[in-house]
Amino acid sequence: MNTRMVDLRRIGLQALIAALAASSLALPMGGIARAQDARIAAVVNGTVITNQDVDARARLFALSAGLPLSANTLSRLKPQIVNQLIDQTLQLQAIEKNHVVVTQKQIAAAVERINKANGLPPNGLQLRLAKAGIPFSTLISQFRTQIGWNGVLKKHLGENFRPTKQDVLAERAAMRKEIGQTQYHIAEIFVPIDRPRDAQSARKFADTVIKQLRNGAAFPVVAAQFSQSESALTGGDKGWVAPDLLDPAVRAIVERMPTGAISDPVRVPGGYEIVSLLGTRKFGEVPTTILHVNQVFLKFPTPFNGGQPDAGQIAVLNRAGALRGTLHDCAAVAAANQAAGSVRPTSPGPVDLSTVQPAAFQQLLGSLPIGQASQPLVSHNGVALVMVCSRVQKTTGLPGLNRIGSELIQRRVSLESRQLMDTLHREAIITRSAGA
């Protein structure tokens, strides 16, 4: 269902009441005036952020980080939480002003990306947050803001949003000169500093994030909750980045980090950045495995949401188990998928094994003998049987034109985001209460 901004605000408040915890959305001035003894933390262009909003967000963070819910802990977190809520309020106002609509389909896709990045089942993120005492509605509200903000950026970029063919070809020519140079696969969490006097509280907040990560929290989940960068929607993953595109301070640290390490907070223009190094490669010279895969997909009568399968789902599982014994080559898989109605394409085309998510599926495709059907793979909508038809070792070379175009878009959106936030802050009327 498409929902305008005013409805998002109402839905967030209802979720707040139902969960007995505040969401991260600011409330309109009229609603605050009707609340009893409401205390104001900040007012952003007439929109009030209450101390209840701030306390709820601080409690969310403290619960997630395993910190004690003491008055001292919440007090230390408050300044940075207020800054985050001010930024989100400015973004929400821009979303409403630009008439950007966020759909449930977009929300579901964002949740699915985080689940895949963290190797979780379809409802895994929701269950993990529930176990930590974190209302899932709060994260959904944050996704709404991030997706809507991306919509605002696309509108502001206009025709410059998508690069021209000439732009892409020029970028590819530049990339050709970089073959053999080192690249880094990094993920990030960005903590902004909106005013110079906020630098100390931002550093304390970043240190708290670091503590959460080093206590075992998954980087993609933490990034989705607390990063103020566009990459939060992909669990902080920025993909492969050339050294000259990194901030010099970040580059100096990344070049010394071992794979899998997480940096201390790094001071960069506009805030602090926490970086995780996921991998290192030589651009264009990476050996990779390219697979050709066939699959047969059997759809469930009703979606499977975990728990005990119903009779219809069990029947499909039994059918998949019986069918597996009849699949001796890829032609048989193609015929079986056609007989099942071709709900999904028989072959997704060439598959780069290194890009397959989650890690368990990557391991399966890497070890499955050619011409042997996999065990039934259960998903939300049905059961798949997969067969590897061929494996070819090759070097990556230059990325395709579509991939280059996507990278150019990401670069433009990131730059536009920081410039637009600077403008919104300059033009906004922001009043903070004492101590906020």
N, C-alpha and C positions, 0 to 999 in steps of 0.2 A: 504494500500500500504506500503510495506517495504521500508524504506528510510535510506540510509547511512548518516553518520554524516555530510559530506560536504553538503548534500541536506538539512539537518535540519537547518544548518546555513543560507543557502540561503532563505529557507522558512521563517525563523524568521525575516530576514531583510525585505522581502516583506511585511510581516504582520506589521512590524514596520512602513514602509512608508505609507501603506494603513490606518493605525490607527493614524498616526501622533504622535506615541509614540514609544520609543525604547523598544526592548525586552531585556531580561536579558542575551542573548547570546553574548559572546565576538566576535569580528570581526577579520578575518585574517589580517595579517600585510599588505598584498598587497592592500586590500580594503581601509585600513586607508590611505595608501600613496596616493591614488587617491582622497581622500576626501579633500575638501578645508578647510584650517585652523583647521584641526582636532587636538584636544588637548588630550593628553594621561594622563590617571589616573594611569595606571599600565600596565606592560608587563609581561606575564606569559609564559615562554618558547617560546618567540617569538610571542605569541598571544596578541594582544592589547585590553585593556579595555579602552574605551574612557570616557571622562567626560560626553559626551552625554548619554552613557549607565548608568553611575552613577546617573546623574540628573534625567533621566527617571524613574529609579527604586526608587529613593528617592521620586519623585512626586507620583508614584504609592502608596508608603507606606503612604505618607502624606494625599493623597485623601482618602485612605481606613480608616485611623485613624481619619479623621476629623480635621487634623492639618492645620494651615494656610500655604499656599504655598509661604512663605516668604523666602528671602535669608538666614535669620538666621536659620529657621527650616531646610532647605535643607543642610546648612553647618553642623549643628549638626548631621544629619543623615549620612553624606557622609562617615566618616571613617568606620562605620560598613557595609555600603552598598558595599564599595570597598572590604572589607574582604569576604563578601558573594559572590561577583562576581569572586574573585580570586579562592575561593573554587569550584565554579561551573565550572570555566574554567579548573581547574585541573581535575575535574570529566569528563568534555566533552572530554578532551584530552585522558583520560584513556578509555572512551567509544570507541573513534575512534581507539585507538591503539589495543584494544581487539576485534574490529570488532563486536561490539554488536549492533543489529538492534532493534529499537523500532517500534512497529506496531501501526496503528490507533486503532486496537481493544484493545490493552493494554491501550491506552490513554482514550478511551471511558469507559473502565471498571474503571479506576481511578476516572474519573469524576462522574460515577454512584455511586461509594462508598462514595464520599464526599456528593453527593446529599442525599443519604439514611441516612448517619450519621447525617445530618442536617435537615432531614424531608422535603426535597425539592422535587418538581416534576422533571422530567427528564431534563428540561432546566432551572431549578431554579437557579443553581449556576451561569450560564451565565447571566441570567437576573439580579441577585443580584449585580454581579460585574459591569454590564453595568450601573445600576442605580448609582453606586458609582463612575462612570467615569473611571473604570479600564479595560483596554483592555483584553479580554478573552485570546487572543493569548499569552500574557505574562505568564499567569498561565499554559497554555498548554505547553509552552517551558519549564517551570519548571518541569512539570510532565515528559516530555521527559527525562530531565536530571536525575530525581529521578529513573525512571524506568530503564534507561540505566545503571545507577550506580549500581542498584541492580543486573543487569546482569553481570557487572564486578565482583562484590563480589562473585557471584555464580561460575564464572570461576576461581577465585583465591582460593576459598574453595575446588573446585574440588570434589573428592570423599568424602571429609569431610562435604560437604554441607548437605547431607541427613544423618540423624543418622541411625545407624544400629538397628536391632531389639533388640540386647543386650543393646544398649544405652537407648532405649525407656523403656525397662523393668526395667533397673536400675533406671531410673528417676521415674517410677511409684512406685517402692519400696520406694524410698526416699519420694515421695508424701504421701504414706500411713502413714508415721510417722508424717505428717503435718496436718492430719485430725483434725479439731477443731481449728486450728490456724487462726488468722485474716488475710485476704487478702484485697487488695485495688484495685479497678478499677480506673485507672488513665489515663489521657491524658496529653501530654507534648508538649511544644514548646522549642526547643533547639537553643540557640544562641551561636555559637562557639567563642573561643578566640584563635587565631592562634599565636599571639605573646604577651608576657607579657605587652608590652606597649599599647596593644589594649584593655586591660581590662576595662578601663574607658569608652571608646566609646561603647563597647559591653553592659555595664551596662546601659548606656543612651538609647541604642536601645531597650533593654529588657524593660526598664521603659515605653518607648513609646508603645510597644506591650501591656503592662499591661493596659495602658490608653485606648487603642483601645478596649480591652476586657471589661473593666469596663464601657465603654460607650455603651455597648450592642452588640458589634460585636460577631458573632458566633465563638466559639472556633475552630470547625473543619475547617471553612473557613480560619481563621487567620493562623492556623497551616499549612494548605496546601500551603499558600502563603509564609510564612516566616520562618517556622521551618527548621533547617538544620539536622534533624534526619530522619532515614528511616521511622519512623511512620508518617511522613507528608503525605504519600500517603493514610493513613487511617484516616486523620483528626487529627493526633496526638494520636489516641487511642492505648494504649499499652495493653489493656485487663486487666485481673486480675493478680496482681503481689504480690508475697509473700514479707513481709517486708525485709527479708535478701537479696533480690535481688535488693533492692533500694539503691542508694547512701545514706550513713549515714545522710548527711545534709537534703536530700529530705525526708528520712524516719522520721526524727525528726519533720518535719513540717506536713507531711501527717498524722501522728498519732494524731495530735491535730486539724486537719481541719474538719469542718462540711461538709457533703455531699453537693456538688454544689459549694463549694468555689474554688477560684483561688488564688494560692500563689503569693507572691512577688517573684522576681527573686532570685533563689537559686544558689549560687556558687558551681559548681561541677567540677571535673577534665575535662578540655577542654573547659569550657564555663559557661554559665548560663542556668538554666532550670526553666521554668514556668510550674507549675503543676496544673491541675484541678482534683479534687476528684469527681468521678462519682458515687461511691458506695463503701460499705464495707460489707464483709460477713465472715462467718466462713467456712473455706475450708472444703468441703465434707459434710457439715451439713445444707446447704441452702435449705429450702423448695421451691420447684418449681412446676409449673404446666406443665404437659406434655399433649399435644393435639394430637389427630389423626384427620386429616382434609382431606376432599375430595373437589375437585374443578372441574368445567367445564370451559374450556377456549375457547372462540370464537375469532378467529383471524380476524383483520381488513384486507380488501383488500389492503390497503396502510397504512403505519404507520401514527399515529395521533401525530402531533407536536404542539398541542395547537391551540387556535383560534376556528374558526367555522368548525365543522366536515362536511365532504362531504357526498354525498348521500349514498355511500357504507358503510361508518362508521355509519351513522344514522340507516341504515338497520340492522347492527349488534347490535347496542344498543337496537333497538326495539325488535329484536329477543331474546336478553338476558332478557329484561323485561318480555316478554311473557313466556319464559322458566322458569323463577323463580317461577311462580305460580304452576308449575307442579312438583317441586322438594320437596318431602315430607320426604325423607330419604336418607341416604348416598348411598344406592344401586342405587337409581334413578340418583344421581349425577354422579356416575361411568358410568352408561349406557349412560347418556347424553354426557359425555366427550368422550366416545368411538364413539358415533354417530357423534361428531364434529371433528373426526379425531385424537383424542389424541395428539393434538399439544403440550400440556404439560402433564406431568404425573398426573393421577387422585389424587394420594396421595404422598406428599413429604416424608412420613415416620413420625416417632415421632418428634414433634416440641416442643422445650423448649420455652415456652411463653416469658420468660425473655430475650431471644435473638432475638426476632422478631423486625425488623425495617421496616418502620419508626414507631414512637411511636403511630401514629393514627391507624395503622394496628394492632399493639399489643393490643391497647384498644378495637378494633373491635372484635378480636378473643377472648379476655378475657370476653367480655360481650354478645356475640352472643349465644342465646339459642341453646342447642344441638338439631340437627335435623331441624334447620331453615336455609334456604338459605339467604345469605347476599344480600344487595343491589348490583347491578352491579358495579364492581370495574374496572374503566377505566385505562388502561396503554398505553404505547407508541404503542404496537403491537396489542392490542385487549382488550376484556372485560372478566373478570372472575367472576364467582359466587362461593362462598365458603360456605362450611357447616362444622361445628364442629361435629364430630362423637362421640368423647368421651373426657373427661377431667379427668386426674388422678393427685392427689397430691403426690409428693414423694420428698425425699432429693436427692441432686445432686450426692453424692458419688464422686468417682474418675473420672476424665475425661477419654474419650476413648483413645486408643493407637494412633489414627490418630491425635487427638488434642495435645497429649503430644509431638508427633513428630514435629508438627508445631511450638510449643513453643520452642523446642530445636533449630529448624532452625532459628527462629527469634533471639534467643540469640546469636547464632554463627555469624549471619550476622551483628548484631549490633557491636559485638566486632571486627570483621574483618574490618568493615567500619572505625572505629576510628584508627585502626592500619595502614590501607592502606593510609588514609589521612595524618597521621603523616609521613609516608614514602614519599608520593608525595611532601609534603612540604619540607622535608629535601633534596630531590633530585632536586627540581625545581630551576630554575633561575627566580627570581621574582624581578622586579624593580618597585618601586613606585615613583610617582612624589611627589614633596614637598607638604605636607599637606594631602596626601592620606593615 
